Amino acid sequence: MEIVDAQVHLWRSGTPSGHHRQVPAFTAEELLAEMDAAGVDAALIHPPISWDPDSNDQAVAAAQRYPRRFAVLGQVPLDQPEASAARLPGWRALPGMMGLRYPLVRPEQHHWHSDGTMDWLWPVAEREGLPVATMAGRFLPVFRGIAERHPRLRLLIDHLGLVREAQDAAAFANLDELLALAKLPNVAIKATGAPGYSTEAYPYRNLHDGLRRIFEAFGPRRFFWGTDITRMPCSYRQCVTMFTEELPWLRGEDLEWVMGRGIRDWIGWRPVAE
């Protein structure tokens, strides 16, 4: 079974945000060493432009050097609509580039999804066939409207769509609203960062029921394992085995889709031949 991590970061400057490792740089080679030790075959890089403005170039360079191991969901500036829209035709011609991702974590970005700043993005990404990932957990009603207006746009909800700064039961406060989005066939879930939502020890059993409910709503082809490893409270290997060994309802072909086949299919990331 191929294991593909649906979210990792690389950087070489800036101060990492939140609970990410407070190190000045995290390189492709450092990540590959950790992936190899954990049995992870490939990973989807999300450039952390919020703290390293040059991380998009670093991600593309990593995908160019290691095409079998890395692909990228990159960024163009949202507040420069004309220039950015002009860059998106042919965006996937960049090495490893599969689409776009916007966490919207900086204070000035918190309302970009609703104040008109992002309005240009959705039709352009839909037209160009570019999947878009975002931390939609804090604006699910607006996100639903975007998905409904752009049915040919493949969308990904980061980090299970849970409440970003909450843990345990509080992290699932908006679960019913999230599950309702499963009826929209152009919406998928990245099951990334799960261990960070629990105050318990591995295997974080208080999260298992919520994970099962999200999985059952979206199905194995729209529910993608991943880590965001640089802010996880456990080892990379434990991030893997939490899903491959500790969830009795996730087995067989379903497990294969969740652990790698699904994210490749959703964003059109074809394996590179030996």
C-alpha positions in Angstrom: 0.0 0.0 0.0 1.4 3.4 -1.0 1.2 6.0 1.8 0.9 9.6 0.7 0.9 12.5 3.2 -1.7 15.1 2.1 0.0 18.0 3.9 3.6 18.9 4.8 5.5 22.2 5.0 9.1 23.2 4.0 10.7 26.5 4.7 14.0 28.3 4.9 13.2 31.6 6.6 10.8 33.3 9.0 9.2 32.4 12.3 6.9 29.3 12.0 3.4 30.0 13.2 1.4 28.3 15.9 2.7 25.0 17.2 5.0 24.3 14.3 8.6 23.4 15.1 10.5 26.6 15.9 13.4 26.0 13.7 14.9 28.4 11.1 14.5 26.0 8.2 13.1 22.6 7.3 14.4 21.2 4.1 13.3 18.6 1.6 16.1 16.3 2.7 15.2 16.5 6.4 11.6 15.7 5.5 12.6 12.8 3.3 14.6 11.3 6.1 11.6 11.4 8.4 9.3 10.1 5.7 11.6 7.1 5.1 11.8 6.3 8.8 8.0 6.4 9.0 7.3 4.4 5.8 5.7 7.4 4.0 6.2 7.2 0.2 5.2 10.7 -1.0 3.9 14.0 0.4 2.0 17.0 -0.8 3.9 20.2 0.1 1.9 23.3 1.2 4.3 26.3 1.1 3.9 28.2 4.4 4.0 31.6 2.7 2.5 33.2 5.9 5.9 33.0 7.4 8.3 32.3 4.5 7.3 34.3 1.4 9.8 32.3 -0.8 8.5 28.9 0.3 6.6 28.4 -3.0 9.9 28.4 -4.9 11.4 26.0 -2.4 8.5 23.6 -2.8 8.7 23.6 -6.6 12.5 23.0 -6.4 11.9 20.0 -4.1 9.3 18.6 -6.5 11.7 19.1 -9.3 14.6 17.3 -7.5 12.4 14.5 -6.1 9.5 14.1 -8.5 8.5 10.6 -7.2 8.3 12.0 -3.6 6.8 15.4 -3.8 4.0 17.5 -5.3 2.8 21.0 -4.4 -0.4 23.0 -3.7 1.0 26.5 -4.2 -0.1 30.0 -3.9 -0.5 33.2 -6.0 -1.3 36.5 -4.1 -5.0 36.7 -3.5 -4.9 40.5 -3.2 -3.4 41.0 -6.7 -6.3 39.6 -8.7 -5.3 40.7 -12.2 -1.7 39.6 -12.0 -2.5 36.4 -10.1 -5.3 35.4 -12.5 -2.8 35.8 -15.4 -0.4 33.3 -13.8 -2.9 30.5 -13.3 -3.2 29.3 -16.9 -0.4 26.8 -17.2 0.0 26.7 -13.4 0.3 22.9 -13.4 3.3 23.2 -15.8 5.5 24.1 -12.8 7.3 21.0 -11.5 5.0 19.1 -9.2 2.3 21.8 -9.1 -1.1 20.4 -8.6 -3.3 23.3 -7.5 -3.6 25.9 -4.8 -3.9 26.2 -1.0 -4.8 29.1 1.2 -4.8 28.7 5.0 -5.9 32.4 5.6 -4.3 32.4 9.0 -2.8 35.9 9.1 -5.1 38.5 10.8 -5.5 40.6 7.6 -6.7 37.5 5.7 -9.4 36.4 8.2 -12.2 37.9 6.1 -10.9 37.5 2.6 -13.3 34.6 2.0 -16.3 36.9 2.6 -15.1 40.5 1.8 -14.6 40.0 -1.9 -10.8 39.6 -1.9 -11.1 35.9 -3.0 -14.1 36.2 -5.4 -11.9 36.3 -8.5 -10.2 33.0 -7.5 -13.0 30.5 -7.6 -14.1 30.9 -11.2 -10.5 31.1 -12.5 -9.5 27.9 -10.6 -12.7 26.2 -11.8 -12.0 27.1 -15.4 -8.3 26.0 -15.2 -9.1 22.7 -13.4 -7.1 23.7 -10.3 -8.1 22.1 -7.0 -8.1 24.5 -4.0 -7.6 23.7 -0.4 -8.4 26.0 2.5 -9.0 26.0 6.3 -12.7 26.2 5.8 -13.6 25.0 9.3 -14.2 28.6 10.5 -16.4 29.6 7.6 -18.4 26.5 6.6 -21.6 28.4 5.5 -19.6 30.6 3.1 -17.6 27.7 1.9 -20.8 25.8 1.1 -21.9 28.6 -1.1 -18.6 28.7 -2.9 -18.8 24.9 -3.6 -22.4 25.2 -4.8 -21.7 28.1 -7.1 -18.7 26.3 -8.6 -19.6 22.7 -9.0 -16.7 21.8 -11.3 -14.2 23.2 -8.8 -12.6 20.5 -6.6 -12.3 21.8 -3.1 -10.4 20.4 -0.1 -11.2 21.2 3.5 -8.0 21.3 5.6 -7.5 19.6 9.0 -10.9 17.7 9.1 -12.8 21.0 9.1 -12.6 21.0 12.9 -12.4 24.0 15.2 -8.8 25.1 14.7 -7.7 26.0 18.2 -10.0 23.5 20.1 -9.3 20.0 21.4 -11.2 16.9 22.3 -15.0 17.2 22.1 -14.8 21.0 21.5 -12.9 20.5 18.3 -16.1 18.8 16.9 -18.5 21.6 17.7 -19.4 22.2 14.1 -19.5 18.5 13.1 -23.1 18.4 11.9 -22.5 21.4 9.6 -19.3 19.8 8.3 -21.0 16.5 7.6 -23.8 18.2 5.6 -21.1 19.3 3.1 -20.5 15.6 2.1 -23.6 15.9 -0.1 -21.6 18.2 -2.4 -19.6 15.9 -4.7 -16.9 18.5 -5.3 -15.9 18.8 -1.6 -13.3 16.5 0.0 -11.7 16.3 3.5 -8.0 16.3 4.3 -7.8 14.2 7.5 -4.6 16.1 8.4 -3.4 17.0 11.9 -5.7 14.7 13.8 -3.4 14.0 16.8 -3.2 17.7 17.5 -6.9 17.8 18.3 -6.6 15.5 21.4 -5.2 16.0 24.9 -5.0 12.3 25.3 -2.1 10.1 24.5 -1.6 8.0 21.4 -3.7 6.5 19.8 -6.0 9.4 20.7 -9.1 7.3 21.1 -11.4 10.2 21.9 -11.1 11.3 18.3 -12.0 8.0 16.7 -15.7 8.3 16.7 -15.6 11.7 15.1 -13.1 10.5 12.5 -15.5 7.6 11.7 -18.5 9.9 11.3 -16.5 12.1 8.9 -15.2 9.1 7.0 -18.7 7.6 6.7 -20.1 10.9 5.4 -17.5 11.6 2.8 -16.4 8.0 1.9 -12.9 6.7 1.3 -12.4 8.5 -2.0 -12.9 12.0 -0.4 -11.2 11.5 3.0 -7.4 11.8 2.8 -4.8 11.0 5.5 -2.0 13.4 6.2 0.0 14.9 9.0 1.1 18.5 9.0 4.0 16.7 10.7 6.0 19.8 11.9 3.3 20.5 14.5 2.3 17.0 15.5 2.6 15.9 19.2 3.6 12.4 18.2 6.1 10.6 15.9 5.6 10.5 12.2 5.2 6.7 12.4 2.4 7.1 15.0 0.6 9.5 12.7 0.6 6.6 10.2 -0.3 3.8 12.5 -3.1 5.7 14.1 -5.0 5.2 10.8 -3.5 1.9 9.6 -3.6 0.0 12.9 -5.9 1.7 15.4 -9.1 2.3 13.4 -10.9 -1.1 13.1 -13.5 0.3 10.7 -10.7 1.4 8.2 -9.4 -1.7 6.3 -8.8 -3.2 2.9 -9.4 -1.1 -0.2 -10.9 1.7 1.9 -7.6 2.1 3.8 -5.7 2.2 0.5 -7.8 5.1 -0.8 -7.5 7.0 2.5 -3.8 6.5 2.8 -2.8 7.7 -0.6 -4.9 6.7 -3.6 -7.6 9.3 -2.8 -5.5 12.4 -2.7 -3.7 11.4 -5.9 -7.0 10.9 -7.7 -8.6 14.1 -6.3 -5.8 16.5 -7.5 -4.6 14.5 -10.5 -1.2 13.6 -9.1 0.0 10.6 -11.1 2.9 8.5 -9.8 6.2 9.1 -11.6 7.6 6.0 -13.2 10.9 4.6 -11.8 
